[in-house]
Amino acid sequence: MSEEELKTEAEKVHFAVMAIGAAADMLGISPSEMQQRLERAGIVKGNREKEFQP
């Protein structure tokens, strides 16, 4: 993956993290609980951290 593609992907991940956190705040739950709910509903996949390891 090129450096530009990595930057674009990182921006997408950052947006998703911020959106999940904001939605969790609105519902009065933790961001991790929100993430788990989204995973159970099939809206997001599990942790993608490994994809960003050098």
Backbone torsions as a table, in degrees:
resi	resn	phi	psi	omega
1	MET	NA	134.9	-178.7
2	SER	-73.2	166.0	179.6
3	GLU	-62.6	-39.6	179.0
4	GLU	-65.6	-40.2	178.0
5	GLU	-65.4	-39.4	177.6
6	LEU	-63.6	-41.3	179.3
7	LYS	-63.3	-45.3	179.2
8	THR	-61.8	-43.8	179.7
9	GLU	-65.1	-40.6	178.2
10	ALA	-62.6	-38.0	177.4
11	GLU	-64.4	-39.4	177.8
12	LYS	-64.2	-43.0	179.9
13	VAL	-64.8	-43.3	178.9
14	HIS	-59.4	-44.5	178.3
15	PHE	-60.0	-45.5	-179.3
16	ALA	-62.2	-41.6	179.5
17	VAL	-62.3	-44.9	-179.9
18	MET	-65.4	-40.3	179.8
19	ALA	-65.9	-42.4	178.6
20	ILE	-63.3	-42.4	178.9
21	GLY	-63.3	-42.9	179.9
22	ALA	-64.9	-43.0	179.1
23	ALA	-64.7	-39.7	178.3
24	ALA	-62.4	-43.2	177.7
25	ASP	-58.8	-42.5	-179.1
26	MET	-63.2	-33.8	-179.0
27	LEU	-89.9	-7.9	-179.8
28	GLY	73.4	30.8	178.0
29	ILE	-124.0	168.8	179.3
30	SER	-76.3	154.1	176.1
31	PRO	-58.3	-35.1	179.5
32	SER	-67.6	-36.9	176.0
33	GLU	-64.9	-40.5	177.8
34	MET	-61.7	-45.3	178.1
35	GLN	-57.9	-45.0	180.0
36	GLN	-62.9	-40.9	178.8
37	ARG	-64.2	-41.7	178.9
38	LEU	-65.6	-37.8	177.1
39	GLU	-65.4	-45.2	179.7
40	ARG	-62.2	-33.7	179.6
41	ALA	-80.5	-6.9	179.8
42	GLY	78.2	17.3	-178.2
43	ILE	-82.6	-36.9	176.3
44	VAL	-129.5	156.5	175.8
45	LYS	-87.4	169.9	-180.0
46	GLY	-63.0	-172.8	-176.4
47	ASN	-54.7	125.4	-179.4
48	ARG	-103.5	14.4	-175.3
49	GLU	-54.4	-37.3	-177.6
50	LYS	-61.2	-29.0	-179.2
51	GLU	-67.1	-19.4	-175.2
52	PHE	-104.7	6.7	177.5
53	GLN	-75.8	135.7	179.8
54	PRO	-67.1	NA	NA
